[in-house]
Amino acid sequence: MVTHIVFFKLAEQTAEKIAAVRDKLLSMEGRIAELRHLEAGIDVIRSERSYDVALITKFDSLADLQSYQVHPYHAGEVVPFMKANCSSIVAVDYNS
């Protein structure tokens, strides 16, 4: 199994924008067959080093993660939305 974790820091850190980012991430549920687990949450600590939203996804293989990356909904809808709303995006991928 491969775990893919992404942190998003929004350019405009309003409650509405943060919720919209989380909701867009959660909208992938049921649309991308390779996703085995999907979780998105909003940071509750709000420290200076915190990012605003976290995404945790799991895939059966690295090949499935790569398919997810180019999936039309992810690449065509989710990624452009995130790039338009975030000032920083960081990720970690590891075998779990």
N, C-alpha and C positions, 0 to 999 in steps of 0.2 A: 504494500500500500504506500502511496505517496501523499504526503500532506503538503498543502500549499497555503501559506499564511501571507496575507497582505494587510498592510496598515496604510490608512489614508488620512492625510492632514488637509483639511479644507482651506481654500482661499478665503471663503466667507464663512466664519464659524457660528452661524445662527442655528438655533434649534431646528428650524424648518429645513435648512440646507442639509444638516447632518442627518435628519430623518429621511430626507429624499435620497441621499446616498445609500443609507442602509437599505431602504426599500428597493432601490434599483438593484442592489446586490442580491437581495432575497428573491427578486423577480426571476432569477435564473432557475429556481426550483422547478423541476418538471420539464424544463425546456432543453436541458443538455443531458443527454443520456449517460455520458461518462461520469457525471458527478455522483459520487457515492455518499457524500456528506456535504452539507452546506449550512454554514452558521455565520451570522453577521451581528455584531454588537457595537453599541455606542459606549465610548469611554466614560466612566463615572468619576474618575479621580480628577481629571482636568488639570493636571500639573503642567508645568512648562515643557517637560519632555514628552508629554503624552501626544499620541495621535488621536484623531477624532473617532475613527471607525476601524474595526478589525474584521477581516474576512478569513474564515477557516474553511477550506474545502479539502476533500479527500478523493483520491482516484485509485483505481486498481493497479495502475502502472504509469510509468513515465510517458509511454505512448499515449495513454488516455489524457494525461495532463496536457500534452502537446496538442492533441485534438481539441481539447477544451479551449486552448489559447486561440485557435483559429476558427472556432465554431462561429457561424454567422451571427447568432444573438450576442455572444460574448464580445466578439471583435467588432461587430457593427453597431451594437446598441450600448452595451455596458462600458466598454473601454472608452469610447468617445465621451460619454457622460462623465466618467471619472476624470478624464484629462481636462475637461472643461470646468470641473468644480474643485479640483484638488491642486494644492501648491506643492505637495510632496506625496509620492507613493513608493513604498518599499516592500520587498517580498523576501520570503525564505521558503525554500522547497526542500523537503527531506524525506527519506524513507522511514516509514513508521511501522 
